């Protein structure tokens, strides 16, 4: 019984603040019941987690946006290469077409190889390769006939 009363009295003792003056807070300094600043700590931790989640999502969204732009550039480069193949087939010539710029800014260049000049060309006539470029994105079409 005396031990219980001793702890009650000890918990109710006055504490001293930073200036050394006694206070009537009733908290044990350095003990488990000292909750000074816990709400601030929890707030900082929660805000840190929310910030980390937000930064992670924004990094993912920026990467996806760049990828979607690259897909659009890829389509334009592919159609530029297709235009180069059509150009040489319609002209019925075997002269390579130098780099040509289209009105939308895309470029294409057509190379003509034969089985005697290129060991990768396994056809009897010609191997045509057209490379289309748009904003640093390149796509190629190769046909053998």
C-alpha positions in Angstrom: 0.0 0.0 0.0 2.8 2.4 0.8 4.5 1.7 -2.5 1.4 2.8 -4.4 1.1 6.0 -2.5 4.8 6.7 -3.1 4.4 6.4 -6.9 1.3 8.6 -6.9 3.1 11.3 -5.0 6.1 11.0 -7.2 4.1 11.4 -10.4 2.5 14.6 -9.0 5.7 16.3 -8.1 6.5 19.6 -9.8 8.7 19.7 -12.8 11.1 22.4 -13.8 10.9 24.1 -17.2 13.9 25.2 -19.3 14.3 28.3 -17.1 14.5 26.2 -14.0 11.1 27.3 -12.6 8.7 24.7 -11.3 5.6 23.8 -13.4 2.4 22.0 -12.6 2.2 19.8 -15.7 2.1 16.6 -13.8 4.1 14.7 -16.4 7.1 12.6 -15.6 10.1 14.1 -17.6 11.8 11.4 -19.7 9.1 8.8 -18.7 6.6 7.0 -20.8 3.8 9.5 -20.1 5.8 12.4 -21.6 3.9 13.1 -24.9 5.3 16.5 -25.7 5.8 16.8 -29.4 4.3 13.5 -30.4 1.6 15.0 -32.5 4.1 17.1 -34.3 6.2 14.0 -35.0 3.2 12.1 -36.2 2.3 15.0 -38.5 5.8 15.1 -40.0 5.8 11.4 -40.6 2.4 11.3 -42.2 3.3 14.3 -44.4 6.6 12.6 -45.4 4.7 9.5 -46.5 2.2 11.5 -48.5 5.0 13.4 -50.1 6.9 10.2 -51.0 3.7 8.8 -52.6 3.1 12.0 -54.5 6.6 12.2 -55.8 6.5 8.5 -56.9 3.3 9.0 -58.8 4.5 12.1 -60.5 7.7 10.4 -61.6 5.6 7.5 -63.1 3.2 10.0 -64.9 6.1 12.0 -66.4 7.7 8.8 -67.7 4.4 7.6 -69.2 3.8 11.0 -70.8 7.3 10.9 -72.5 6.6 7.3 -73.7 3.2 8.3 -75.2 4.9 11.2 -77.1 7.6 8.7 -78.4 4.8 6.4 -79.7 3.4 9.3 -81.7 6.8 10.1 -83.1 7.3 6.4 -84.0 4.1 6.4 -86.1 5.2 9.4 -88.0 8.7 7.9 -88.6 7.1 4.7 -89.8 4.9 6.4 -92.4 7.9 8.4 -93.6 9.7 5.1 -94.2 6.6 3.8 -96.0 6.6 6.9 -98.1 10.2 6.2 -99.1 9.4 2.7 -100.2 6.4 3.8 -102.2 8.4 6.5 -103.8 11.1 4.2 -105.2 8.5 1.5 -106.2 6.5 4.1 -108.1 9.6 5.5 -109.8 10.6 2.0 -111.0 14.2 2.9 -110.5 17.1 1.3 -108.6 18.8 4.5 -107.8 18.9 5.1 -104.0 16.9 8.1 -102.8 19.0 10.5 -100.7 17.5 11.9 -97.5 14.3 13.7 -98.3 12.3 15.9 -95.9 8.5 15.8 -95.9 6.3 18.8 -95.2 5.7 17.6 -91.6 9.4 17.6 -90.8 9.8 13.8 -91.1 12.7 12.5 -93.2 13.3 9.3 -95.2 16.2 7.8 -97.0 16.1 4.7 -99.3 18.9 2.2 -99.8 19.0 -0.2 -102.7 21.0 -3.5 -102.5 21.4 -6.5 -104.7 22.5 -10.0 -103.9 25.9 -9.3 -105.4 26.5 -6.2 -103.2 25.0 -7.3 -99.9 25.3 -10.9 -98.6 22.1 -10.4 -96.5 20.1 -9.8 -99.7 18.9 -13.3 -100.7 16.6 -12.3 -103.5 17.2 -12.4 -107.3 16.3 -8.7 -107.8 16.7 -6.0 -105.2 16.5 -5.4 -101.5 15.1 -2.0 -100.6 15.5 -0.5 -97.2 13.8 2.8 -96.2 14.6 4.5 -93.0 12.1 7.1 -91.7 13.2 9.6 -89.0 11.1 12.0 -87.0 12.4 13.9 -83.9 15.3 11.4 -83.2 12.9 8.4 -83.6 13.8 6.1 -86.5 11.8 3.3 -88.1 12.7 1.2 -91.1 11.0 -0.9 -93.7 12.8 -3.5 -95.8 11.4 -5.3 -98.7 12.8 -7.9 -101.1 11.6 -8.4 -104.6 
